Amino acid sequence: MPEISRFYGIIIRMYFRDHNPPHFHAEYQGMKAEYNLRNFEIIDGNLPKRANGLVVEWASKHSAELMENWEKAAKCERMVKIKSLE
């Protein structure tokens, strides 16, 4: 599963040809969560409150890039790295 971003110990990934709804995976200190690309709500898993807030902040800044990567992943095309949260 390609890593598309990393910041503050949080790793963001997407799978090729993953199931709907469009989403991405976040991992922090062994905890994992899947986030819906439309509203950035957790659809599976759990992250600590602070890590969750950072993921949502990052995703809201990069929503267009995330959707582009989702479309690439659906076609098994190479995804692009997305800038980390600054």
DOVOKOL-551470 format. One record per residue (C-alpha): x, y, z negated; residue in one letter; residue number from 1. Coordinates in nm, 4 decimals, always signed. Layout:
N
{px: X; py: Y; pz: Z; rest: A; nr: NUM}
...
This chain:
86
{px: +0.0000; py: +0.0000; pz: +0.0000; rest: M; nr: 1}
{px: +0.1659; py: +0.3240; pz: +0.1135; rest: P; nr: 2}
{px: +0.2503; py: +0.5876; pz: -0.1434; rest: E; nr: 3}
{px: +0.1324; py: +0.9241; pz: -0.0162; rest: I; nr: 4}
{px: +0.2260; py: +1.1465; pz: -0.3120; rest: S; nr: 5}
{px: +0.3891; py: +1.1447; pz: -0.6556; rest: R; nr: 6}
{px: +0.3804; py: +1.4087; pz: -0.9288; rest: F; nr: 7}
{px: +0.4120; py: +1.4193; pz: -1.3091; rest: Y; nr: 8}
{px: +0.4479; py: +1.0405; pz: -1.3197; rest: G; nr: 9}
{px: +0.1275; py: +0.9895; pz: -1.1185; rest: I; nr: 10}
{px: +0.1476; py: +0.7832; pz: -0.8002; rest: I; nr: 11}
{px: -0.1135; py: +0.8321; pz: -0.5264; rest: I; nr: 12}
{px: -0.1689; py: +0.5541; pz: -0.2710; rest: R; nr: 13}
{px: -0.4051; py: +0.4440; pz: +0.0050; rest: M; nr: 14}
{px: -0.4608; py: +0.0975; pz: +0.1482; rest: Y; nr: 15}
{px: -0.4848; py: +0.0240; pz: +0.5193; rest: F; nr: 16}
{px: -0.8388; py: -0.0752; pz: +0.6252; rest: R; nr: 17}
{px: -0.9754; py: -0.0326; pz: +0.2733; rest: D; nr: 18}
{px: -1.3465; py: -0.0518; pz: +0.1837; rest: H; nr: 19}
{px: -1.5886; py: +0.2412; pz: +0.1820; rest: N; nr: 20}
{px: -1.6548; py: +0.4925; pz: +0.0393; rest: P; nr: 21}
{px: -1.3411; py: +0.6832; pz: +0.1447; rest: P; nr: 22}
{px: -1.1119; py: +0.6902; pz: -0.1575; rest: H; nr: 23}
{px: -0.7545; py: +0.6912; pz: -0.2857; rest: F; nr: 24}
{px: -0.5806; py: +0.5105; pz: -0.5700; rest: H; nr: 25}
{px: -0.3982; py: +0.6810; pz: -0.8574; rest: A; nr: 26}
{px: -0.1683; py: +0.5109; pz: -1.1075; rest: E; nr: 27}
{px: -0.0258; py: +0.6531; pz: -1.4285; rest: Y; nr: 28}
{px: +0.1618; py: +0.4629; pz: -1.6996; rest: Q; nr: 29}
{px: +0.0161; py: +0.1289; pz: -1.5936; rest: G; nr: 30}
{px: -0.3410; py: +0.2602; pz: -1.5743; rest: M; nr: 31}
{px: -0.5204; py: +0.2742; pz: -1.2393; rest: K; nr: 32}
{px: -0.8220; py: +0.4524; pz: -1.0940; rest: A; nr: 33}
{px: -0.9899; py: +0.4911; pz: -0.7555; rest: E; nr: 34}
{px: -1.1193; py: +0.8374; pz: -0.6604; rest: Y; nr: 35}
{px: -1.3966; py: +0.9161; pz: -0.4140; rest: N; nr: 36}
{px: -1.2699; py: +1.1539; pz: -0.1437; rest: L; nr: 37}
{px: -1.5985; py: +1.3420; pz: -0.1243; rest: R; nr: 38}
{px: -1.6279; py: +1.4537; pz: -0.4874; rest: N; nr: 39}
{px: -1.3052; py: +1.3293; pz: -0.6546; rest: F; nr: 40}
{px: -1.5004; py: +1.1323; pz: -0.9144; rest: E; nr: 41}
{px: -1.3571; py: +0.8049; pz: -1.0422; rest: I; nr: 42}
{px: -1.5343; py: +0.5104; pz: -0.8792; rest: I; nr: 43}
{px: -1.3303; py: +0.2395; pz: -1.0514; rest: D; nr: 44}
{px: -1.0746; py: +0.2248; pz: -1.3309; rest: G; nr: 45}
{px: -0.9644; py: +0.4923; pz: -1.5742; rest: N; nr: 46}
{px: -0.6839; py: +0.7410; pz: -1.6368; rest: L; nr: 47}
{px: -0.6111; py: +0.9534; pz: -1.9440; rest: P; nr: 48}
{px: -0.7993; py: +1.2851; pz: -1.9452; rest: K; nr: 49}
{px: -0.4920; py: +1.4986; pz: -1.8702; rest: R; nr: 50}
{px: -0.3742; py: +1.2744; pz: -1.5835; rest: A; nr: 51}
{px: -0.7286; py: +1.2677; pz: -1.4440; rest: N; nr: 52}
{px: -0.7392; py: +1.6472; pz: -1.4470; rest: G; nr: 53}
{px: -0.4091; py: +1.6682; pz: -1.2589; rest: L; nr: 54}
{px: -0.5291; py: +1.4179; pz: -0.9979; rest: V; nr: 55}
{px: -0.8541; py: +1.6092; pz: -0.9415; rest: V; nr: 56}
{px: -0.6670; py: +1.9419; pz: -0.9171; rest: E; nr: 57}
{px: -0.4211; py: +1.7928; pz: -0.6643; rest: W; nr: 58}
{px: -0.6953; py: +1.6243; pz: -0.4602; rest: A; nr: 59}
{px: -0.9046; py: +1.9401; pz: -0.4386; rest: S; nr: 60}
{px: -0.6043; py: +2.1250; pz: -0.2923; rest: K; nr: 61}
{px: -0.5373; py: +1.8517; pz: -0.0369; rest: H; nr: 62}
{px: -0.8832; py: +1.7232; pz: +0.0545; rest: S; nr: 63}
{px: -0.8389; py: +1.7711; pz: +0.4312; rest: A; nr: 64}
{px: -0.5042; py: +1.5900; pz: +0.4293; rest: E; nr: 65}
{px: -0.6520; py: +1.3070; pz: +0.2235; rest: L; nr: 66}
{px: -0.9371; py: +1.2601; pz: +0.4703; rest: M; nr: 67}
{px: -0.6907; py: +1.2634; pz: +0.7615; rest: E; nr: 68}
{px: -0.4877; py: +0.9920; pz: +0.5891; rest: N; nr: 69}
{px: -0.8056; py: +0.7905; pz: +0.5252; rest: W; nr: 70}
{px: -0.8828; py: +0.8026; pz: +0.8980; rest: E; nr: 71}
{px: -0.5256; py: +0.6991; pz: +0.9833; rest: K; nr: 72}
{px: -0.5402; py: +0.4128; pz: +0.7331; rest: A; nr: 73}
{px: -0.8643; py: +0.2876; pz: +0.8876; rest: A; nr: 74}
{px: -0.6779; py: +0.2551; pz: +1.2203; rest: K; nr: 75}
{px: -0.3614; py: +0.1137; pz: +1.0565; rest: C; nr: 76}
{px: -0.1711; py: +0.4232; pz: +1.1656; rest: E; nr: 77}
{px: +0.1148; py: +0.5710; pz: +0.9691; rest: R; nr: 78}
{px: -0.0071; py: +0.8028; pz: +0.6953; rest: M; nr: 79}
{px: +0.1713; py: +1.1255; pz: +0.6099; rest: V; nr: 80}
{px: +0.3128; py: +1.2237; pz: +0.2723; rest: K; nr: 81}
{px: +0.1145; py: +1.4913; pz: +0.0919; rest: I; nr: 82}
{px: +0.2855; py: +1.7645; pz: -0.1078; rest: K; nr: 83}
{px: +0.2939; py: +1.7055; pz: -0.4813; rest: S; nr: 84}
{px: +0.1186; py: +1.9222; pz: -0.7390; rest: L; nr: 85}
{px: +0.3295; py: +2.2259; pz: -0.8270; rest: E; nr: 86}
